[in-house]
Amino acid sequence: MFKFQELLSYKLARGHYKDCTEFIASRKLHRALEDQLLRAHLSVVLNIAEGNARMTPKDQKRFYSMARASLAECVAIYDCLQIQAEISVKLYEDITNQLAKTSYILWRHIKS
């Protein structure tokens, strides 16, 4: 097992990615939105892994910041889907609350 696989932020991001794939599979969304949402979620996972593998704290923080920015991109996409009535307000709130928790954990990685 790699060290990054033990991080709570990585485990949560991986779960968000899985949830995203299930969310997309259960809906008929515009292809561009599907691709963008999957890429943004994948970017979170990959940037956490790569950041944890970096040798200097400055490099680690840079990748954790990119992961956090990708989380914000996910939220923006869910915002647009909610505007288009592709997801309910309740589901939107559930998803974005979970993403906010992960964002906070990443923020703690960046500030440590």
N, C-alpha and C positions, 0 to 999 in steps of 0.2 A: 504494500500500500504506500502511495505517495503521501507526503505530509499535507499537501493541499486537500486531499480527500477527507482529512479529519476536521477541517475547518467547518464551523457551523454555517458560515456564509456560503461556502461551496455546496454543502448539502442542501441548503435552502434554494440556492440558484438552480441546482440540478432538479430539485422538485418543481420549481417554477417552469423550467423547460419542459419537463414531462407533462405538467398540467396544460401548458401551452399547446403541445402536440395533440392532446386529447380535446382541448377546446376547439382547435382548428378542425380536427377530424369530425366533430359533431355539428359543424356549421358550414354553410356555403358562403364564404367570404370572397371578396375581391382578391384575386391572386396576388396582386402587389402588396396588399395589406398582410396576407398570410406570410409571404416571403419576408417582409420587413419585420413582422412580429417574431417569427422564428429566428431570424438573424440577430435581432436585438437580444432575445433571451439567450441564444447561444453565445453571444459576445460576453454576456455577464459571466457565464460559466468559464469560458476560456480565459478571460482576463483575470479572474480570481486565481485560476491555476497557474497562469504564467507569472502573475505578480508574486505569488508565494514562492515560485522557483527562482526569482531574481535574488541577487546576492546583496544588494545594498538597500537600505530602508527607503532611500529616495526613489529607486526604481520600483520597489514594491508598491509604494504609495501611488506612483503614477498609474500603474495598472489597476490598482483598487479604485482609483478615481475614474478611470475609463469604464470599469465595471459598473460603478455607480451612475455614470452618465448613461450607459446603456439601459439601466433600470428605469431612468427617467424617460428614455425613449419608449420603453414598453408602456409606461403609464400614459404617455401622450397618445400612443396608438389605441390603447383601451379607451381613452377619452373620446377619440374619433369614432370608435365602434359604438360607444354609448350614445353619442350624438346621432348616429345613424340608426339607433334602436336595434343594433345587432346583439346587444347584451342588456340585461335588465339592470336597473339601478342597484339592486341588491348584489348581483354577481359582480358588477363593476366595483362596488365598495369592498366586497370580500377580497377580490383580486388586488386592488390597489392598497388595501391595508396590509396584506401579506408582503407585497413588494416594498412598502414603506418600512416594515420591520427589517427586511434584508438590507435596505438602503442605510438604515441606522447602524447596523452591524458593520457594513463597509465603511461608513463614516468613522466608526471607532477604530477600524484598521488604519485608516488614513491619519487620524489624529494621534495614534500611539507612537 
